[in-house]
């Protein structure tokens, strides 16, 4: 029996580190690591030890013979990655070739190479927490965690779809550092609003900005700002109970929704729109979103892709999840002959090849929405205008042949990518939406560093931030050894006083623990993992009181 990596793979390579026979690839040292959708286990080399499954932070690894019907394709995906090549270095005729242990090599500078460091990490999502983890595990640094929201988690809490609970488990790995003895937490503090970048730097040896890419790219077409048109960023925030989302801000009264984009976020929002609300009732989806989805009239979601199925940006694992969505039909719009041709010639493991066997349909303004629920993948289509308003809204799209077609739709969601925003006090590249840097070191700002999407742009999943953080922390420590970090003029107590003077609603680690307890208590009453507090006021009040506040009706 061998193991296989499945849909929720986060790519952080924890499994690679614990595998005794080097059968998981690509590794962080291999060129393909940064571009592969997921990691793969070589079935010819796996020795069935289970170390990878135990270490996986998102429960993505299972024995092949225990895979569910919906997961069985992942055994083939893992095996196909190694087809035509040599078995992993570990696979030999006489059995596995275990690691040869030599003298330990430390990948980080030892604390004796420099004095005690006090590092601020701005942002508590995966990028920031991987950086904090690296510092706490490999140095004696003190870490100040800062977030503009009064609760930690970033995109793990507010970006991962609620029906992907295994992916959210990586948050448990990060949360163990929230109460670390060398961590001080200041949640609800925003750089540029409550404190300046200069003030933050004055109280720390170094500051790592992990602020992500919090806004979305625009289509730039007429009608995009009209009613019923919104970003996937806003929609995801709405169903994930983000405190800055408007609880009643999404109208689901129309039968068809058009989603523009071909990435994983586009598939996420399409899936949530047509999924069975009772299946979502067992997740941590926002209470207001669950109520709206139960009353929703949406039965069809058309996902528009500018290019063909061979160039789709979504991962194979997310597409496979759509194919196995209960009581939802996945079909392909074949208005353009290039779509069918690409599907027919693609290999079985390629993105386009995974669409083989799906029904092919045509969608336009005259196409009625059927009685069942379905997702339509429409390639070689680009929106050019949104017409009308209210229930008579129409999305005009190119038809691939130079003409145009109209799609009647009650709502248009744009899911064409995220974009970073400037941080006051830091340089910013408007073209890329990132902070200029060299190996994570902010250009022209001694002691300033970046990690995650604000560093490299909105690419890569949760695990990609681990190697990204390793590079940035390595640069920071090299600067510490070289003695080029500016000396702070204030200490940790002074910063705490400053933060609380500027914002009386700061949440610390004890307050965050109170929020977690309250949300889990609410979840237990409803048979859910947690019921999120959905407003800043509720979060702050719960943090202060250590108990669930009485909610207004």
KARATA-V922231 format. One record per backbone hydrogen bond with DSSP energy under -0.5 kcal/mol. CO is the residue of the C=O (numbers start at 0). NH is the residue of the N-H. E is the energy in kcal/mol with one decimal. If there is no record, write none. Layout:
<<CO,NH,E> <CO,NH,E>>
This chain:
<<1,63,-3.2> <3,61,-2.1> <5,8,-1.7> <9,462,-2.1> <12,16,-1.5> <13,17,-1.1> <14,18,-1.3> <18,21,-0.6> <19,98,-1.1> <22,24,-0.5> <22,41,-2.8> <24,39,-2.8> <26,29,-2.1> <29,32,-1.7> <30,33,-0.7> <31,34,-1.2> <31,35,-2.0> <39,24,-2.3> <40,42,-0.7> <41,44,-1.3> <41,45,-1.9> <49,53,-2.1> <50,54,-1.8> <51,55,-1.9> <55,58,-0.8> <59,5,-2.9> <61,3,-2.6> <62,65,-1.8> <63,66,-1.4> <67,70,-0.8> <67,71,-1.1> <68,71,-0.6> <70,73,-2.0> <71,74,-1.2> <71,75,-0.8> <72,76,-2.1> <73,77,-2.5> <74,78,-2.0> <75,79,-3.0> <76,80,-1.3> <78,81,-1.4> <79,82,-1.0> <81,84,-1.7> <87,90,-2.1> <89,91,-0.7> <89,96,-1.6> <91,94,-1.5> <94,91,-0.7> <95,97,-0.9> <98,100,-0.7> <104,106,-0.5> <109,112,-2.5> <110,113,-1.4> <116,118,-0.5> <116,141,-2.9> <117,204,-2.3> <117,205,-1.3> <118,143,-2.6> <119,121,-0.5> <119,207,-3.4> <120,122,-0.9> <120,145,-2.6> <121,209,-3.2> <124,128,-2.5> <125,129,-2.5> <126,130,-1.7> <127,131,-2.5> <128,132,-2.8> <129,133,-2.2> <130,134,-2.1> <131,135,-2.7> <132,136,-2.5> <133,137,-1.7> <134,138,-1.7> <134,140,-0.6> <141,118,-3.1> <142,144,-0.6> <142,183,-2.5> <143,120,-3.2> <143,145,-0.5> <144,185,-3.1> <145,122,-3.6> <146,187,-2.3> <146,188,-1.7> <148,187,-1.2> <152,155,-1.8> <153,156,-0.5> <153,157,-2.8> <154,158,-1.9> <154,159,-1.8> <160,163,-1.9> <163,166,-0.5> <163,167,-1.3> <164,168,-0.7> <165,168,-1.1> <166,169,-1.5> <167,170,-2.1> <168,171,-1.4> <168,172,-0.9> <169,173,-1.6> <170,174,-2.5> <171,175,-1.0> <173,176,-2.0> <174,177,-1.3> <174,178,-0.5> <176,179,-1.3> <179,182,-2.1> <181,142,-2.9> <183,144,-2.9> <185,146,-1.4> <185,188,-0.6> <186,506,-2.5> <187,189,-0.5> <189,192,-1.4> <189,193,-2.9> <189,194,-1.3> <194,191,-3.9> <195,199,-2.3> <196,200,-2.3> <197,201,-1.9> <198,202,-0.7> <199,202,-0.9> <200,203,-1.1> <201,488,-2.3> <201,489,-2.3> <205,119,-2.4> <206,208,-0.6> <206,448,-2.6> <207,121,-3.1> <207,209,-0.6> <208,450,-2.0> <214,418,-2.6> <220,223,-1.6> <221,385,-2.3> <222,225,-1.6> <225,228,-1.4> <227,229,-0.5> <227,411,-2.6> <229,413,-1.9> <230,234,-1.9> <231,235,-3.1> <232,236,-2.1> <233,237,-2.1> <234,238,-2.3> <235,239,-1.3> <236,241,-2.7> <237,240,-1.1> <238,285,-2.5> <241,244,-2.1> <244,246,-0.7> <245,248,-1.8> <249,251,-0.7> <251,296,-2.8> <251,297,-0.5> <254,298,-2.7> <254,299,-2.2> <255,409,-2.8> <255,410,-0.8> <256,258,-0.5> <256,301,-2.6> <257,259,-0.5> <257,412,-2.7> <258,260,-0.6> <258,303,-3.1> <259,414,-3.4> <261,312,-0.6> <261,313,-1.7> <262,266,-1.7> <263,267,-2.5> <264,268,-2.5> <265,269,-2.0> <266,270,-2.6> <267,271,-2.4> <268,272,-1.9> <269,273,-1.2> <270,274,-1.3> <275,278,-1.2> <275,279,-1.5> <276,280,-1.2> <278,281,-0.9> <279,282,-2.1> <279,284,-0.5> <285,289,-2.5> <286,290,-2.1> <287,291,-1.9> <288,292,-2.7> <289,293,-1.9> <290,294,-1.1> <292,295,-0.6> <298,373,-2.5> <299,256,-2.1> <300,302,-0.6> <300,375,-2.9> <301,258,-3.0> <301,303,-0.6> <302,377,-2.9> <303,260,-2.5> <304,380,-2.7> <306,379,-1.7> <307,310,-1.6> <308,311,-0.9> <314,318,-1.9> <315,319,-2.7> <316,320,-1.6> <317,321,-1.3> <318,322,-1.7> <319,323,-1.0> <321,324,-1.5> <323,325,-0.5> <324,327,-1.6> <326,372,-0.6> <328,330,-0.6> <328,374,-2.7> <330,376,-2.6> <331,333,-0.6> <331,360,-2.5> <332,378,-0.5> <335,338,-1.7> <335,339,-0.7> <336,340,-1.8> <337,341,-2.2> <338,342,-1.9> <339,343,-2.4> <340,344,-1.5> <341,345,-0.9> <346,349,-1.2> <349,353,-1.7> <351,354,-1.6> <352,355,-1.5> <354,357,-1.9> <358,331,-2.6> <360,333,-2.6> <363,366,-1.6> <365,367,-0.5> <372,328,-2.5> <373,300,-1.8> <374,330,-2.6> <374,376,-0.5> <375,302,-3.3> <375,377,-0.7> <376,332,-2.6> <376,378,-0.6> <377,304,-2.4> <381,397,-2.3> <383,221,-0.6> <384,386,-0.5> <384,395,-2.8> <386,393,-2.5> <388,391,-1.6> <389,392,-1.0> <392,408,-2.0> <393,386,-3.4> <393,395,-0.6> <394,396,-0.5> <394,406,-2.4> <395,383,-3.0> <395,384,-1.2> <396,404,-3.1> <402,398,-1.6> <404,396,-3.3> <405,364,-1.5> <405,407,-0.5> <406,394,-2.9> <410,257,-2.6> <411,229,-2.3> <412,259,-3.2> <412,414,-0.6> <413,231,-3.0> <414,262,-0.5> <416,216,-2.5> <418,214,-2.1> <421,423,-0.6> <422,425,-2.6> <427,429,-0.8> <428,432,-2.2> <428,433,-1.0> <432,419,-0.5> <433,428,-3.1> <433,435,-0.5> <435,442,-2.0> <437,440,-1.6> <439,441,-0.5> <439,449,-2.4> <440,437,-1.9> <441,444,-1.7> <444,447,-2.3> <446,206,-2.8> <447,441,-2.5> <448,208,-3.2> <450,453,-0.6> <451,454,-1.4> <451,455,-2.4> <452,456,-2.1> <453,434,-2.6> <456,458,-2.4> <460,463,-0.5> <460,464,-0.6> <461,464,-1.5> <462,465,-1.8> <462,466,-0.7> <463,467,-1.6> <464,468,-2.7> <465,469,-2.1> <466,470,-1.9> <467,471,-2.0> <468,472,-3.1> <469,473,-2.1> <470,474,-2.2> <471,475,-2.5> <472,476,-2.7> <473,477,-2.0> <474,478,-2.0> <475,479,-2.0> <476,480,-2.5> <477,481,-2.0> <478,482,-0.8> <478,483,-2.3> <478,484,-0.6> <479,482,-0.7> <490,494,-2.0> <491,495,-2.3> <492,496,-2.3> <493,497,-2.2> <494,498,-3.1> <495,499,-2.3> <496,500,-1.8> <497,501,-1.9> <498,502,-2.0> <502,505,-1.0> <506,186,-3.0> <507,511,-2.4> <508,512,-2.2> <509,513,-1.7> <510,514,-2.0> <511,515,-2.4> <512,516,-2.4> <513,517,-2.4> <514,518,-2.5> <515,519,-2.2> <516,520,-2.5> <517,521,-2.3> <518,522,-2.1> <518,530,-1.9> <519,523,-2.5> <520,524,-1.5> <521,525,-1.0> <522,525,-0.6> <522,526,-0.7> <522,527,-3.2> <523,526,-0.7> <529,531,-0.5> <534,538,-2.2> <535,539,-2.8> <536,540,-2.5> <537,541,-2.3> <538,542,-2.2> <539,543,-2.2> <540,544,-2.6> <541,545,-2.5>>
